[in-house]
Amino acid sequence: MQKNLFEGDSYKAQFAVITYRRLMSHRWVTYSDVMAEFMGLDSTEQLPYDISKCDHVGELRKIFPLVCKALKEKVGKDCIEEDGNNRNKHFRYVGKDGDPFSGMLKAVFRKDLNDYYQFCQDSSGFFPVSWIEHFFDKTLDLFEIKKKKEQGHELIGSSMLRKHNNIEFLPFIYECIRDHRVLKVAYHEKYQIASTVIFHPHYLKEFNGRWHIFGSVEQKDSLLNKTIIKEGLNIPLDRMDEKPLIVNNVEYILPNKIKYPEYFNDIVGVTHKNGEIYDIIIRIHSKYMFGLMETKPIHHTQKTLKNFDDTLGYGEVVMNLRTNNEFFGRILQLGCELEIISPKEVRDEILHRIEQMRSRYIIAHTDNDSCD
């Protein structure tokens, strides 16, 4: 029985799948083409260096000829054409069978799909209940998921409380984003009087256990006497008054200036402001906290400036971002071990927030004393 070259999670198996798919296009294929696709690049020109220096090139050089050999044994020795020298050899599949190893690939994909179903069953405690019940409705999988939950056999869970207001809207909104449907949404902005907008949903983002829907909204400009499109509107799910309605007579508008999820690259959380982007230096006065910050960075740009020094009693990190409430909240959450060193504007802002908190506790303490 012929070995399935595509089976498993090894680098060889991954290279085998890419090599086979490339050859089935009936175009010329090189080792560099396969390596570029493996690295997620659009072309060989984007390879950062010569293929001989790429990671796992050894596995590629072993599996590529094995795929060609297997095709020759299955289809015929003349099904692969070769051109070029050893350093830049090209290969092209010219066989009449358009997909000779479809059975092998389907076997691998069926196994992967079964693994995914198993993951969904074991991790149902991680996802909002509305997701599970919507997408597995009327299936045996939902029965198995509920059975595992009742028996306490879930293998993956979450510390986040998932019973949020309007959480049952999530699958509907996801499908509207996927299908490019315009919505009529009534919501409270910062818990004020409700307003209704024509909303073009583009992106769902969860932060700190709360779901946010980002998109574009149509607004009337009385001065220009026309409708303008405002991008990047954030509607928290729990501020909706009711389930949004689909608007069929309005053409869906894709984001123009904003590219999700890159929109969140320069902030912590979801709140966007037009402020300056800072290089923020944070001094950490605890070896334990320094280790925690290294394993759970506040922002993806965080880098170590100074490793923790026992003599000095601190280490330092730097991150590049726009400040917002989520950033300051994260700093305060981590406590007195963290000190913002620079820039002065950011240090002054955190100091102002700390003083406000302190004054609140002093007032509360005085009031309590007067009641005794």
Summary of the structure (lengths in Angstrom):
residues: 372
radius of gyration: 28.0
end to end distance: 87.0
largest distance: 97.3
contacts: 969
relative contact order: 0.06
helix: 41%
strand: 23%
